[in-house]
Amino acid sequence: MAYVDWRIRGPEISNCNCDWGCPCQFNALPTKGDCRAMTAMSIEEGHFGDTSLNGVKWVGMFAWPKAIHEGGGEAFVVVDSAASPAQREAILTILSGGETEPGATIFNVFSTVIDHMHEPAFLPITFEADIERRQARVLVGGVIDTAVEPIRNPVTGDEHRARVSLPNGFEYKVAEFASGTTNADGPVALGWASSHAHLAMLDLSTHGAA
């Protein structure tokens, strides 16, 4: 089957309700039994067919009643209001798992366990990420506010660095693990502090993670 050729490369911010490390990264069950998460990306270089995706930002909010693989999930996506109609359509297609080889990306895999996609929104997105320093911020006014900082030693307060490599990962190959706080009041409500976060440079395409 022929697919539209696409690629997106740029920093990603993710924060979920699991404890630091997130058991899901190691094929284990979520810390609290359910999974609620956000992820965001600022595309530095990308395209969807002939449509450039350079500079496009998006944020996704997700919730599953149990472990992700058990299904029943819901999702809500915000695409930056500066994106053109063609860019918006391209991003929503990619995030819904379309035009992708089966199982090649996290979006395509997750599409099989999400039962309800809320109508997307197109709003200004503030996105700041320093992967090396494990610091980040995502803000969409009235919808979501996520802040990421390094994990800290509970005794000394010193920064604790943890990096994970997943050679066969369908999201990232290498990520810096961190601590995140999220509050979201949109269709998928989220709320926690000092939980698992990771920062990575995503490089995804029709055929999977580079």
Backbone as ProteinMPNN parsed JSONL, in Angstrom:
{"seq_chain_A": "MAYVDWRIRGPEISNCNCDWGCPCQFNALPTKGDCRAMTAMSIEEGHFGDTSLNGVKWVGMFAWPKAIHEGGGEAFVVVDSAASPAQREAILTILSGGETEPGATIFNVFSTVIDHMHEPAFLPITFEADIERRQARVLVGGVIDTAVEPIRNPVTGDEHRARVSLPNGFEYKVAEFASGTTNADGPVALGWASSHAHLAMLDLSTHGAA", "coords_chain_A": {"N_chain_A": [[0.834, -1.198, 0.0], [0.504, 2.22, -0.82], [1.64, 5.136, 0.826], [1.164, 8.556, 1.869], [4.069, 10.466, 1.81], [5.657, 11.463, 4.715], [7.246, 13.395, 7.34], [8.295, 14.291, 10.602], [10.288, 16.241, 12.678], [11.648, 17.186, 15.754], [11.725, 18.733, 19.082], [10.166, 16.985, 21.795], [7.785, 17.028, 24.43], [6.658, 15.227, 27.173], [4.348, 14.232, 29.695], [3.041, 12.376, 32.339], [0.704, 10.641, 34.555], [2.069, 8.749, 35.991], [4.551, 7.488, 38.361], [7.953, 8.762, 38.608], [9.911, 7.655, 35.931], [8.03, 5.906, 34.821], [6.308, 3.03, 34.416], [5.225, 2.074, 32.026], [7.099, 2.51, 30.064], [8.637, 0.317, 30.197], [7.176, -1.888, 29.55], [5.414, -2.487, 31.621], [2.65, -2.319, 33.995], [0.688, 0.712, 34.493], [1.473, 3.112, 37.102], [-0.684, 3.945, 38.785], [-2.757, 2.442, 37.946], [-4.46, 3.504, 35.997], [-4.077, 5.466, 32.974], [-3.114, 8.686, 32.283], [-2.206, 11.381, 30.321], [-0.102, 13.884, 28.744], [1.253, 15.17, 25.729], [3.522, 16.994, 23.692], [4.745, 18.815, 20.859], [7.175, 20.603, 18.974], [7.67, 21.23, 15.741], [10.597, 21.232, 14.079], [11.576, 20.597, 11.617], [9.849, 19.392, 8.9], [7.415, 17.654, 6.824], [4.464, 16.961, 4.912], [3.661, 15.17, 2.396], [3.627, 17.514, -0.111], [3.345, 19.607, 1.596], [4.8, 21.843, 3.782], [5.781, 21.408, 7.16], [7.268, 22.82, 8.885], [7.917, 24.547, 11.869], [5.403, 24.163, 12.989], [3.33, 23.603, 15.826], [1.98, 21.369, 18.278], [-0.294, 19.971, 20.715], [-1.251, 17.212, 22.691], [-3.762, 15.62, 24.648], [-4.51, 12.918, 26.742], [-6.359, 10.028, 27.913], [-6.824, 6.983, 29.588], [-8.865, 4.42, 30.998], [-7.717, 2.22, 32.198], [-4.765, 0.276, 31.819], [-2.948, 1.301, 28.887], [-3.01, -0.545, 26.725], [-5.365, -1.868, 27.121], [-7.36, -0.401, 26.106], [-10.202, 1.826, 25.433], [-9.677, 4.524, 25.461], [-9.481, 8.173, 25.367], [-9.002, 11.22, 23.516], [-7.689, 14.521, 23.004], [-6.763, 17.11, 20.923], [-4.734, 19.955, 20.353], [-3.85, 22.197, 17.887], [-1.465, 24.563, 16.878], [-2.63, 27.867, 16.387], [-1.421, 29.32, 14.4], [-0.913, 27.631, 12.333], [-1.517, 26.664, 8.951], [-4.551, 25.855, 7.054], [-3.947, 23.528, 5.505], [-1.72, 22.534, 6.869], [-2.844, 22.01, 9.369], [-4.663, 19.947, 8.731], [-2.834, 18.021, 7.919], [-1.323, 17.504, 10.28], [-3.336, 16.523, 11.996], [-4.008, 14.219, 10.626], [-1.62, 12.727, 10.802], [-1.396, 12.457, 13.631], [-3.622, 10.946, 14.152], [-2.878, 8.529, 13.3], [-2.969, 8.03, 10.622], [-1.938, 7.465, 7.171], [0.38, 5.942, 7.623], [2.665, 3.274, 8.087], [1.461, 0.209, 9.421], [1.663, 0.016, 12.923], [4.024, 1.46, 13.029], [4.509, 3.948, 14.251], [4.048, 5.73, 17.391], [1.664, 7.106, 17.282], [0.117, 5.72, 15.411], [-0.111, 3.23, 16.68], [-1.436, 3.951, 19.082], [-3.848, 4.803, 18.033], [-5.413, 2.583, 17.82], [-6.332, 2.06, 20.321], [-7.813, 4.126, 21.233], [-10.952, 5.262, 21.81], [-12.523, 7.504, 21.622], [-12.259, 10.512, 19.963], [-11.992, 13.79, 20.696], [-13.303, 16.87, 19.32], [-10.874, 18.748, 17.597], [-8.898, 21.632, 18.628], [-7.826, 24.931, 17.711], [-5.46, 26.889, 18.677], [-3.316, 29.45, 20.163], [-0.073, 28.31, 21.028], [2.301, 28.058, 23.547], [5.567, 26.977, 23.624], [8.37, 25.636, 25.074], [11.508, 24.161, 25.311], [14.298, 22.6, 26.725], [16.211, 20.136, 26.22], [18.654, 19.049, 27.133], [18.984, 20.257, 29.638], [16.767, 19.35, 30.911], [14.38, 20.862, 31.159], [11.251, 22.414, 30.604], [8.286, 23.863, 29.077], [4.869, 24.024, 28.413], [2.119, 25.737, 27.241], [-1.236, 26.47, 26.843], [-3.562, 28.788, 26.762], [-6.179, 28.633, 29.111], [-6.566, 25.964, 28.639], [-4.348, 24.04, 28.941], [-1.488, 23.644, 31.059], [1.757, 22.856, 31.389], [4.681, 22.08, 33.15], [8.094, 21.267, 33.222], [10.854, 19.901, 34.971], [14.169, 19.033, 36.211], [14.523, 15.781, 37.773], [14.932, 15.519, 41.246], [17.237, 14.814, 43.904], [15.884, 13.487, 46.837], [16.981, 14.028, 49.318], [19.268, 15.735, 49.161], [18.509, 17.561, 47.255], [19.799, 17.9, 44.9], [20.147, 17.821, 41.324], [19.053, 14.969, 39.561], [20.061, 12.877, 37.08], [18.615, 10.958, 34.517], [18.674, 8.886, 31.799], [17.099, 7.232, 29.12], [17.335, 4.611, 26.805], [15.76, 3.329, 24.003], [16.13, 1.229, 21.69], [14.397, 0.062, 19.809], [12.196, 1.666, 19.894], [8.935, 3.116, 19.251], [8.3, 5.68, 19.605], [10.441, 7.347, 20.637], [14.057, 7.143, 20.43], [16.045, 7.784, 22.282], [15.655, 9.293, 25.438], [15.491, 11.945, 27.819], [14.754, 11.629, 31.174], [12.487, 13.171, 33.453], [10.814, 15.425, 35.765], [7.436, 16.296, 36.028], [4.672, 18.674, 36.01], [1.254, 19.019, 35.533], [-1.703, 20.721, 34.555], [-4.84, 20.534, 33.212], [-7.749, 21.715, 31.671], [-9.416, 21.14, 29.616], [-11.428, 19.163, 27.285], [-10.319, 16.685, 27.965], [-9.53, 16.261, 31.054], [-6.761, 16.905, 33.152], [-4.48, 16.477, 35.912], [-1.819, 16.781, 38.06], [1.232, 16.566, 40.039], [4.805, 16.653, 40.081], [5.41, 14.21, 38.666], [6.071, 11.514, 36.31], [8.011, 12.591, 33.53], [9.226, 13.091, 30.21], [11.74, 14.167, 27.912], [12.5, 14.453, 24.53], [14.095, 14.184, 21.321], [12.169, 13.937, 18.708], [11.894, 12.021, 15.725], [10.089, 11.187, 13.372], [8.368, 9.271, 10.846], [6.539, 8.234, 7.908], [7.35, 5.602, 7.951], [8.225, 5.025, 10.513], [10.217, 5.478, 13.571], [13.192, 7.34, 13.337]], "CA_chain_A": [[0.0, 0.0, 0.0], [1.272, 3.474, -0.885], [1.261, 6.145, 1.809], [1.719, 9.895, 1.695], [5.372, 10.574, 2.464], [5.712, 12.545, 5.702], [8.267, 13.323, 8.377], [8.314, 15.386, 11.577], [11.454, 16.173, 13.545], [11.719, 18.301, 16.689], [11.645, 18.352, 20.491], [8.898, 16.52, 22.356], [7.578, 17.091, 25.874], [5.593, 14.334, 27.631], [4.151, 14.189, 31.146], [1.904, 11.51, 32.647], [0.382, 10.529, 35.976], [2.878, 7.698, 36.633], [5.735, 7.891, 39.112], [9.137, 8.952, 37.786], [10.354, 6.46, 35.224], [6.862, 5.398, 34.092], [6.408, 1.603, 34.12], [4.847, 1.795, 30.632], [8.305, 2.529, 29.238], [9.295, -0.981, 30.345], [6.148, -2.908, 29.34], [4.748, -2.816, 32.885], [1.38, -1.619, 34.172], [0.841, 2.074, 35.009], [1.623, 3.224, 38.555], [-1.955, 4.099, 39.512], [-3.788, 1.596, 37.348], [-4.967, 4.148, 34.8], [-3.063, 6.279, 32.308], [-3.515, 10.015, 31.825], [-0.946, 11.938, 29.841], [-0.049, 14.91, 27.711], [2.49, 15.233, 24.958], [3.536, 18.166, 22.813], [5.9, 18.835, 19.965], [7.42, 21.741, 18.101], [8.32, 20.639, 14.578], [11.661, 22.067, 13.526], [11.7, 20.24, 10.205], [8.863, 18.38, 8.577], [6.562, 17.82, 5.648], [3.419, 15.971, 4.662], [3.585, 15.348, 0.953], [4.216, 18.783, -0.526], [3.05, 20.635, 2.603], [5.818, 22.019, 4.821], [5.28, 21.445, 8.541], [8.26, 23.546, 9.682], [7.408, 25.546, 12.8], [4.078, 23.829, 13.522], [3.303, 23.049, 17.185], [0.735, 20.707, 18.662], [-0.383, 19.4, 22.061], [-2.28, 16.199, 22.831], [-4.139, 15.212, 26.001], [-5.008, 11.558, 26.592], [-6.771, 9.34, 29.14], [-7.302, 5.604, 29.49], [-9.356, 4.002, 32.313], [-6.804, 1.216, 32.741], [-3.529, 0.324, 31.039], [-3.211, 1.751, 27.523], [-3.313, -1.64, 25.794], [-6.712, -2.369, 27.378], [-8.28, 0.396, 25.313], [-11.179, 2.711, 26.062], [-9.083, 5.838, 25.648], [-10.011, 9.376, 24.724], [-7.921, 12.135, 23.171], [-8.02, 15.885, 22.599], [-5.581, 17.696, 20.307], [-4.687, 21.375, 20.005], [-2.838, 22.57, 16.905], [-1.228, 25.994, 16.991], [-3.5, 28.655, 15.513], [-0.641, 29.864, 13.286], [-0.831, 26.633, 11.262], [-2.441, 26.855, 7.832], [-5.509, 24.75, 6.939], [-3.292, 22.315, 5.014], [-0.88, 22.029, 7.953], [-3.737, 21.453, 10.383], [-5.155, 18.655, 8.247], [-1.708, 17.08, 7.921], [-1.013, 17.122, 11.668], [-4.415, 15.691, 12.525], [-3.897, 12.913, 9.969], [-0.486, 12.021, 11.409], [-1.682, 12.126, 15.024], [-4.671, 9.92, 14.204], [-2.294, 7.279, 12.833], [-3.179, 7.86, 9.195], [-0.815, 7.527, 6.229], [1.515, 5.383, 8.36], [2.744, 1.823, 8.086], [0.876, -0.322, 10.651], [2.534, -0.175, 14.077], [5.321, 2.113, 12.852], [4.678, 5.086, 15.157], [3.206, 5.744, 18.586], [0.338, 7.6, 16.908], [-0.59, 4.645, 14.747], [-0.421, 2.222, 17.696], [-2.439, 4.482, 20.0], [-5.14, 4.96, 17.361], [-6.17, 1.345, 17.987], [-6.817, 1.956, 21.705], [-8.557, 5.347, 21.548], [-12.337, 5.102, 21.362], [-13.196, 8.796, 21.386], [-11.435, 11.673, 19.628], [-12.736, 15.04, 20.805], [-13.047, 17.814, 18.234], [-9.633, 19.48, 17.856], [-8.938, 23.089, 18.785], [-6.727, 25.633, 17.049], [-5.206, 27.964, 19.625], [-1.886, 29.749, 20.328], [0.656, 27.392, 21.901], [3.651, 28.413, 24.007], [6.351, 25.745, 23.734], [9.779, 25.87, 25.377], [12.124, 22.891, 25.724], [15.749, 22.458, 26.755], [16.341, 18.708, 26.509], [19.875, 18.81, 27.896], [18.783, 20.711, 31.024], [15.516, 18.752, 31.386], [13.451, 21.93, 31.51], [10.316, 22.657, 29.512], [7.0, 24.478, 29.417], [3.836, 24.053, 27.382], [0.985, 26.516, 27.741], [-2.338, 26.874, 25.975], [-4.416, 29.521, 27.694], [-7.494, 28.086, 29.415], [-6.654, 24.552, 28.283], [-3.33, 23.2, 29.579], [-0.233, 24.246, 31.507], [2.687, 21.81, 31.8], [6.044, 22.535, 33.452], [8.999, 20.138, 33.432], [12.129, 20.237, 35.586], [14.917, 17.813, 36.518], [14.27, 14.998, 38.976], [15.881, 15.965, 42.279], [17.512, 13.934, 45.028], [14.991, 13.89, 47.916], [17.743, 14.415, 50.508], [20.145, 16.883, 48.913], [17.909, 18.488, 46.317], [20.606, 17.967, 43.682], [19.536, 17.261, 40.129], [19.351, 13.56, 39.29], [19.885, 12.679, 35.64], [18.321, 9.6, 34.057], [18.441, 8.842, 30.352], [16.677, 5.895, 28.722], [17.49, 4.289, 25.396], [14.872, 2.294, 23.489], [16.57, 1.06, 20.302], [13.279, -0.294, 18.937], [11.051, 2.472, 20.288], [8.115, 3.696, 18.184], [8.145, 7.1, 19.919], [11.783, 7.914, 20.621], [15.162, 6.201, 20.618], [16.69, 8.193, 23.531], [14.917, 10.356, 26.111], [15.875, 12.397, 29.157], [13.635, 11.528, 32.101], [12.393, 14.367, 34.27], [9.652, 15.531, 36.643], [6.513, 17.256, 35.427], [3.414, 19.064, 36.642], [0.291, 19.383, 34.491], [-3.106, 21.011, 34.836], [-5.566, 20.712, 31.96], [-9.176, 21.892, 31.917], [-10.155, 20.935, 28.38], [-12.269, 17.962, 27.244], [-9.625, 15.635, 28.724], [-8.994, 16.943, 32.232], [-5.564, 16.303, 33.728], [-3.987, 17.223, 37.056], [-0.876, 16.098, 38.935], [2.481, 17.291, 40.262], [6.01, 15.849, 40.319], [5.249, 12.855, 38.137], [6.988, 11.204, 35.205], [8.071, 13.37, 32.296], [10.437, 12.859, 29.426], [12.035, 15.083, 26.818], [13.21, 13.715, 23.489], [14.071, 14.707, 19.969], [11.451, 12.988, 17.867], [12.148, 12.004, 14.287], [9.132, 10.173, 12.956], [7.98, 9.353, 9.45], [5.618, 7.226, 7.414], [7.883, 4.259, 8.196], [8.591, 4.816, 11.907], [11.171, 6.378, 14.23], [14.558, 7.297, 12.78]], "C_chain_A": [[0.871, 1.251, 0.0], [0.721, 4.478, 0.121], [1.81, 7.499, 1.387], [3.047, 9.944, 2.439], [5.352, 11.747, 3.439], [6.849, 12.313, 6.683], [8.118, 14.519, 9.308], [9.501, 15.18, 12.51], [11.484, 17.412, 14.434], [11.564, 17.827, 18.118], [10.23, 17.983, 20.924], [8.928, 16.675, 23.873], [6.439, 16.139, 26.217], [5.549, 14.315, 29.157], [2.922, 13.345, 31.417], [1.724, 11.39, 34.157], [1.143, 9.409, 36.684], [4.0, 8.296, 37.474], [6.899, 8.07, 38.148], [9.6, 7.628, 37.181], [9.274, 5.852, 34.353], [7.008, 3.923, 33.713], [6.079, 1.259, 32.664], [6.06, 1.763, 29.71], [9.016, 1.178, 29.242], [8.292, -2.131, 30.254], [5.52, -3.39, 30.641], [3.464, -1.993, 33.007], [1.59, -0.237, 34.77], [0.792, 2.12, 36.529], [0.299, 3.194, 39.291], [-3.09, 3.295, 38.895], [-4.408, 2.164, 36.097], [-3.847, 4.964, 34.165], [-3.688, 7.579, 31.831], [-2.223, 10.741, 31.459], [-1.16, 13.096, 28.884], [1.262, 14.745, 26.951], [2.382, 16.385, 23.986], [4.805, 18.148, 21.986], [5.96, 20.146, 19.21], [8.238, 21.225, 16.925], [9.346, 21.616, 14.011], [11.795, 21.847, 12.026], [10.678, 19.164, 9.897], [8.091, 18.691, 7.315], [5.512, 16.725, 5.643], [3.104, 16.078, 3.179], [4.317, 16.624, 0.573], [4.01, 19.906, 0.482], [4.163, 20.701, 3.647], [5.158, 22.074, 6.193], [6.274, 22.161, 9.459], [7.582, 24.581, 10.566], [6.049, 25.247, 13.405], [4.208, 23.204, 14.914], [1.949, 22.387, 17.451], [0.85, 20.157, 20.082], [-1.504, 18.37, 22.074], [-2.515, 15.852, 24.293], [-4.884, 13.887, 25.895], [-5.412, 10.965, 27.941], [-7.283, 7.945, 28.808], [-7.74, 5.157, 30.885], [-8.49, 2.954, 32.999], [-5.47, 1.358, 32.007], [-3.871, 0.657, 29.584], [-3.662, 0.606, 26.623], [-4.704, -2.231, 25.995], [-7.781, -1.513, 26.716], [-9.2, 1.311, 26.116], [-10.681, 4.129, 26.23], [-9.835, 6.967, 24.967], [-8.856, 10.348, 24.511], [-8.474, 13.485, 22.737], [-6.74, 16.543, 22.113], [-5.78, 19.181, 20.052], [-3.557, 21.568, 19.008], [-2.698, 24.085, 16.957], [-2.041, 26.758, 15.94], [-2.759, 29.244, 14.325], [-0.542, 28.887, 12.117], [-1.881, 26.914, 10.194], [-3.457, 25.712, 7.798], [-4.866, 23.449, 6.47], [-2.41, 21.692, 6.093], [-1.725, 21.403, 9.053], [-4.226, 20.073, 9.975], [-4.05, 17.609, 8.279], [-1.399, 16.588, 9.326], [-2.087, 16.204, 12.228], [-4.399, 14.302, 11.886], [-2.783, 12.088, 10.598], [-0.823, 11.562, 12.824], [-2.778, 11.076, 15.158], [-4.178, 8.577, 13.675], [-2.45, 7.034, 11.355], [-1.902, 7.981, 8.391], [0.488, 7.025, 6.868], [1.505, 3.864, 8.251], [2.227, 1.281, 9.422], [1.917, -0.576, 11.742], [3.834, 0.589, 14.031], [5.557, 3.271, 13.818], [3.751, 4.963, 16.357], [1.791, 6.195, 18.254], [-0.494, 6.495, 16.275], [-1.0, 3.558, 15.741], [-1.547, 2.714, 18.61], [-3.812, 4.625, 19.349], [-6.024, 3.73, 17.537], [-6.759, 1.203, 19.386], [-7.495, 3.246, 22.166], [-9.949, 5.229, 20.943], [-13.003, 6.418, 21.009], [-12.181, 9.907, 21.14], [-12.309, 12.919, 19.727], [-12.4, 15.939, 19.628], [-11.784, 18.613, 18.553], [-9.869, 20.968, 18.02], [-7.706, 23.688, 18.117], [-6.483, 26.929, 17.813], [-3.71, 28.26, 19.691], [-1.253, 28.811, 21.35], [2.013, 27.988, 22.252], [4.407, 27.123, 24.258], [7.804, 26.118, 23.95], [10.37, 24.555, 25.874], [13.637, 22.967, 25.63], [16.018, 21.021, 27.193], [17.536, 18.429, 27.41], [19.702, 19.177, 29.365], [17.536, 20.123, 31.666], [14.561, 19.811, 31.911], [12.542, 22.231, 30.32], [9.03, 23.296, 30.027], [6.096, 24.406, 28.189], [2.633, 24.768, 27.978], [0.012, 26.814, 26.609], [-3.369, 27.505, 26.898], [-5.796, 28.91, 27.86], [-7.638, 26.605, 29.13], [-5.641, 23.713, 29.055], [-2.099, 24.019, 29.937], [0.633, 23.11, 32.051], [4.055, 22.417, 32.031], [6.89, 21.32, 33.79], [10.315, 20.642, 34.001], [12.889, 18.947, 35.874], [14.37, 17.088, 37.746], [15.331, 15.406, 39.998], [16.033, 14.926, 43.388], [16.665, 14.387, 46.214], [15.705, 14.347, 49.187], [18.524, 15.704, 50.26], [19.519, 17.951, 48.021], [18.688, 18.628, 45.023], [19.853, 17.338, 42.511], [20.003, 15.823, 39.913], [19.057, 13.313, 37.813], [19.656, 11.217, 35.313], [17.977, 9.666, 32.581], [18.121, 7.413, 29.975], [16.807, 5.737, 27.213], [16.563, 3.133, 25.031], [15.19, 2.098, 22.013], [15.445, 0.745, 19.324], [12.025, 0.518, 19.244], [10.276, 3.026, 19.105], [7.77, 5.158, 18.476], [9.501, 7.787, 19.8], [12.812, 6.802, 20.726], [15.888, 6.482, 21.933], [15.888, 9.335, 24.125], [15.547, 10.684, 27.452], [14.638, 12.326, 30.039], [13.67, 12.695, 33.076], [11.145, 14.299, 35.144], [8.729, 16.606, 36.094], [5.267, 17.513, 36.251], [2.475, 19.548, 35.545], [-1.072, 19.677, 35.096], [-3.781, 21.294, 33.502], [-7.059, 20.736, 32.246], [-10.013, 21.712, 30.659], [-11.029, 19.697, 28.44], [-11.655, 16.759, 27.952], [-8.921, 16.325, 29.891], [-7.816, 16.17, 32.812], [-5.123, 17.128, 34.921], [-3.094, 16.382, 37.949], [0.363, 16.967, 39.11], [3.601, 16.288, 40.504], [5.842, 14.399, 39.893], [6.165, 12.672, 36.93], [6.867, 12.179, 34.037], [9.285, 12.915, 31.511], [10.512, 13.853, 28.276], [12.859, 14.321, 25.793], [13.163, 14.492, 22.189], [13.41, 13.667, 19.095], [11.873, 13.137, 16.41], [11.317, 10.869, 13.733], [8.733, 10.387, 11.497], [6.937, 8.28, 9.151], [6.036, 5.824, 7.841], [8.339, 4.025, 9.626], [9.6, 5.824, 12.434], [12.548, 6.212, 13.63], [15.546, 7.09, 13.904]], "O_chain_A": [[1.857, 1.33, 0.733], [-0.49, 4.651, 0.253], [2.79, 7.584, 0.647], [3.13, 9.504, 3.585], [5.069, 12.881, 3.053], [7.348, 11.198, 6.837], [7.846, 15.631, 8.856], [9.698, 14.096, 13.06], [11.364, 18.539, 13.952], [11.301, 16.648, 18.354], [9.245, 18.578, 20.487], [9.962, 16.479, 24.512], [5.365, 16.226, 25.622], [6.584, 14.376, 29.821], [1.874, 13.557, 30.807], [2.488, 11.961, 34.934], [0.89, 9.145, 37.859], [4.353, 9.465, 37.317], [6.852, 7.595, 37.013], [9.664, 6.609, 37.869], [9.558, 5.34, 33.27], [7.752, 3.596, 32.789], [6.587, 0.275, 32.127], [6.052, 1.07, 28.693], [9.882, 0.919, 28.407], [8.518, -3.209, 30.804], [5.139, -4.554, 30.759], [3.225, -1.081, 32.216], [2.57, -0.022, 35.484], [0.155, 1.281, 37.166], [0.16, 2.504, 40.301], [-4.249, 3.45, 39.279], [-4.84, 1.414, 35.222], [-2.783, 5.13, 34.763], [-4.661, 7.579, 31.077], [-1.255, 10.709, 32.219], [-2.23, 13.268, 28.301], [2.248, 14.238, 27.485], [1.296, 16.717, 23.511], [5.807, 17.542, 22.365], [4.934, 20.725, 18.854], [9.388, 20.822, 17.104], [8.995, 22.691, 13.526], [12.084, 22.772, 11.266], [10.645, 18.131, 10.565], [8.103, 19.812, 6.805], [5.665, 15.693, 6.296], [2.368, 16.969, 2.756], [5.492, 16.794, 0.899], [4.45, 21.033, 0.253], [4.435, 19.709, 4.323], [4.115, 22.704, 6.37], [6.133, 22.11, 10.681], [6.781, 25.389, 10.095], [5.581, 26.002, 14.257], [5.088, 22.377, 15.15], [0.92, 22.798, 16.914], [1.948, 19.912, 20.581], [-2.583, 18.616, 21.534], [-1.573, 15.798, 25.083], [-5.781, 13.739, 25.065], [-4.877, 11.347, 28.982], [-8.065, 7.754, 27.877], [-7.065, 5.473, 31.865], [-8.521, 2.812, 34.221], [-5.097, 2.464, 31.616], [-4.958, 0.331, 29.108], [-4.598, 0.769, 25.84], [-5.182, -2.999, 25.16], [-8.965, -1.848, 26.753], [-9.0, 1.535, 27.31], [-11.207, 4.87, 27.06], [-10.698, 6.75, 24.117], [-7.858, 10.308, 25.23], [-9.568, 13.582, 22.182], [-5.733, 16.534, 22.821], [-6.839, 19.615, 19.599], [-2.427, 21.148, 19.26], [-3.691, 24.805, 17.067], [-2.128, 26.358, 14.779], [-3.386, 29.631, 13.339], [-0.131, 29.275, 11.024], [-2.993, 27.346, 10.497], [-3.245, 24.691, 8.453], [-5.2, 22.378, 6.977], [-2.355, 20.469, 6.223], [-1.351, 20.37, 9.608], [-4.207, 19.139, 10.777], [-4.29, 16.452, 8.623], [-1.232, 15.387, 9.542], [-1.769, 15.204, 12.872], [-4.741, 13.317, 12.539], [-2.964, 10.907, 10.894], [-0.568, 10.412, 13.182], [-2.852, 10.389, 16.176], [-4.936, 7.609, 13.604], [-2.109, 5.958, 10.866], [-0.906, 8.53, 8.862], [1.554, 7.61, 6.675], [0.445, 3.241, 8.317], [2.536, 1.855, 10.466], [2.908, -1.275, 11.53], [4.683, 0.399, 14.902], [6.705, 3.548, 14.169], [2.791, 4.192, 16.341], [0.828, 5.729, 18.863], [-1.68, 6.355, 16.576], [-2.106, 3.024, 15.658], [-2.498, 1.98, 18.879], [-4.831, 4.574, 20.038], [-7.245, 3.821, 17.416], [-7.592, 0.327, 19.621], [-7.725, 3.433, 23.361], [-10.107, 5.112, 19.727], [-13.932, 6.456, 20.202], [-11.35, 10.205, 21.998], [-13.247, 13.092, 18.949], [-11.345, 15.796, 19.009], [-11.639, 19.106, 19.672], [-10.901, 21.499, 17.608], [-6.675, 23.028, 17.98], [-7.187, 27.923, 17.633], [-2.905, 27.409, 19.314], [-1.827, 28.552, 22.407], [2.78, 28.375, 21.37], [3.948, 26.268, 25.016], [8.406, 26.817, 23.136], [9.802, 23.909, 26.754], [14.192, 23.346, 24.599], [16.048, 20.723, 28.386], [17.429, 17.646, 28.355], [20.216, 18.482, 30.242], [17.273, 20.369, 32.843], [13.998, 19.662, 32.996], [12.996, 22.295, 29.178], [8.728, 23.276, 31.22], [6.521, 24.695, 27.07], [2.186, 24.447, 29.079], [0.39, 27.339, 25.562], [-3.976, 26.82, 27.722], [-6.505, 28.691, 26.878], [-8.707, 26.034, 29.348], [-6.025, 22.773, 29.752], [-1.717, 24.95, 29.228], [0.287, 22.479, 33.049], [4.542, 23.186, 31.203], [6.466, 20.448, 34.548], [10.832, 21.675, 33.575], [12.307, 17.866, 35.789], [13.819, 17.716, 38.65], [16.492, 15.612, 39.646], [15.074, 14.248, 43.757], [16.713, 15.563, 46.575], [15.093, 14.986, 50.043], [18.451, 16.647, 51.049], [19.946, 19.105, 48.031], [18.291, 19.387, 44.139], [19.032, 16.439, 42.693], [21.183, 15.505, 40.061], [17.933, 13.518, 37.355], [20.395, 10.342, 35.765], [17.092, 10.417, 32.171], [18.778, 6.481, 30.44], [16.433, 6.626, 26.447], [16.582, 2.085, 25.676], [14.575, 2.744, 21.164], [15.518, 1.11, 18.15], [10.918, 0.109, 18.897], [10.862, 3.369, 18.078], [7.05, 5.801, 17.711], [9.69, 8.684, 18.978], [12.485, 5.665, 21.066], [16.302, 5.553, 22.627], [15.481, 10.248, 23.407], [16.072, 9.806, 28.136], [13.596, 12.888, 29.703], [14.74, 13.153, 33.477], [10.503, 13.254, 35.251], [9.176, 17.695, 35.735], [4.859, 16.693, 37.073], [2.849, 20.386, 34.724], [-1.535, 18.994, 36.009], [-3.358, 22.175, 32.754], [-7.575, 19.887, 32.972], [-11.185, 22.088, 30.632], [-11.345, 19.221, 29.53], [-12.375, 15.912, 28.48], [-7.845, 16.901, 29.726], [-7.862, 14.947, 32.946], [-5.353, 18.337, 34.96], [-3.54, 15.392, 38.529], [0.528, 17.975, 38.423], [3.377, 15.212, 41.06], [6.101, 13.478, 40.667], [6.934, 13.566, 36.578], [5.767, 12.539, 33.617], [10.255, 12.413, 32.08], [9.499, 14.31, 27.747], [13.809, 13.623, 26.149], [12.301, 15.347, 21.987], [14.007, 12.639, 18.775], [12.169, 14.234, 15.936], [11.779, 9.732, 13.635], [8.752, 11.505, 10.982], [6.519, 7.528, 10.031], [5.19, 4.959, 8.068], [8.8, 2.928, 9.94], [9.816, 6.88, 11.839], [13.022, 5.093, 13.434], [16.751, 7.024, 13.662]]}, "name": "protein", "num_of_chains": 1, "seq": "MAYVDWRIRGPEISNCNCDWGCPCQFNALPTKGDCRAMTAMSIEEGHFGDTSLNGVKWVGMFAWPKAIHEGGGEAFVVVDSAASPAQREAILTILSGGETEPGATIFNVFSTVIDHMHEPAFLPITFEADIERRQARVLVGGVIDTAVEPIRNPVTGDEHRARVSLPNGFEYKVAEFASGTTNADGPVALGWASSHAHLAMLDLSTHGAA"}
